Amino acid sequence: MIESFQNAFKIPELRRRILFTFAILVIYRIGGQVPTPGIDRVVLSAFFARMGGTIFGLYDMFVGGAFERATIFALGIMPYISASIVLQLLGSMVPFLQKLQREGQEGQKKINQYTRYGTVILSILQSYGISVWLESVRDDLGRSAVVDPGIGFKLLTMITMTTGTIFIMWLGEQITERGIGNGISLIIFIGIVARFPIAVKNEVEAVMNGLRNVLVEVALMAIMVAIVAAVVLITQAQRRILVQYPRRVVGRKVYGGQSTHLPLRVNAAGVIPIIFAQSIMFAPNTITTFFPTNQVMQTIANWFQPGAPIYDFLYALMIIFFTYFYTAIIFNPVDVADNMKKVGGFVPGIRPGKRTAEYLDRILTRITLPGAIFLALIAILPFLIIRSMNVSFFFGGTALLIVVGVALDTLQQVESHLVMRHYEGFMRRGRLRGRQ
């Protein structure tokens, strides 16, 4: 393992990408400490101390504690993800966006531009909702979390948090283009991991103070290990389709005539469905912040608290839906079948072209179902169990899914660079199946 890390830094391009990614993540963490002007952090901290098991604690986990401190990065990257979801959903219904998707790289640039515009609009709306909500926060002594409430505070909060989200969006894009790994996923990843030392400290203090039984803590560690193992298993699981290529004679050379495999992953979408579903589930509580005194809206907000039956049911459905939706986006059976047909490839026993596309689509639909159900179960069931133990949100299924999934994806990209330059990867005996 140590030798593999050394090899990674021996490759100039890979070394630059790793150091660049690390530098961007450091900038993100520094920005997460800069407070929004006009906030009484003592009052706000006292409020969040009582809200650890609610939607506020869950959202704060995704932004690395920036929401609890009401920093300039309090919105995190969630508005960008929400805008991406809207554009992708509209892309399957609006002919203009469908045309852009078919235009390749140029069309994708236009879609990215529209996504940025949508991010700004959503950030403005969400930051206004947060400013209204902050003005309603009180501690036990009746003190307000806002030093000087009013229209000036609302405008300042909207400008500050919207600018922060735009900057985070730019940082994520820079990581994707010039660093290693998916920038947006890594920003969420580092936000969750940053809470790990605090979570461990709280657990140790709970055991030392006699607030939690040692056996309960051992059971918690066992649950975490089981979740990590299950995530790795499902993430790396594949269904391999045998593909045969005929021999071709070009001049004096013979090409092809070999068998290979087309790997179809059980969880091709990775952690994206979790992130997408969580972004959607934040919407009801964001809307209710506009109506802090309305009893009906507050009742709806209670329905969408983590652990509530309605929340868990809709969350599971969202995960399953986005698993199929995102898999359909990244893997098109028709295109794969056409490309195979152009080079003479075929699946034994299946006619090339339309029949092959139908065959691939049928298999992909079947293997995606257990992957989607697994994601939904592992995001909800551990949370219900761990919530009954009254432990940190970090140990929930959602957090571990994202952390393990993003870590595996980044590790696979690093391994691809190593193997491409004839270096050993991180696993000598069993290569990561996802790497190319």
Secondary structure, DSSP 8 states (H G I E B T S, - for coil): -HHHHHHHHHSHHHHHHHHHHHHHHHHHHHHTTSB-TTB-HHHHHHHHHT-TTSHHHHHHHHTTTTTTTTBTTTTTTHHHHHHHHHHHHHHTT-HHHHHHHTTTHHHHHHHHHHHHHHHHHHHHHHHHHHHHHHHH-B-TT--BSBSS-SHHHHHHHHHHHHHHHHHHHHHHHHHHHHSSS-HHHHHHHHHHHTTHHHHHHHHHHHHHTTSS-HHHHHHHHHHHHHHHHHHHHHHH-EEEEEEEEEEEEETTEEEEEEEEEEEEETTTTTTHHHHHHHHHHTHHHHHHTT-TT-HHHHHHHHHTSTT-HHHHHHHHHHHHHHHHHHHHHH--HHHHHHHHHHTT-B-TTS-TTHHHHHHHHHHHHHHHHHHHHHHHHHHHHHHHHHHHHT--GGGSHHHHHHHHHHHHHHHHHHHHHHHHTT---S-SSS--TT--
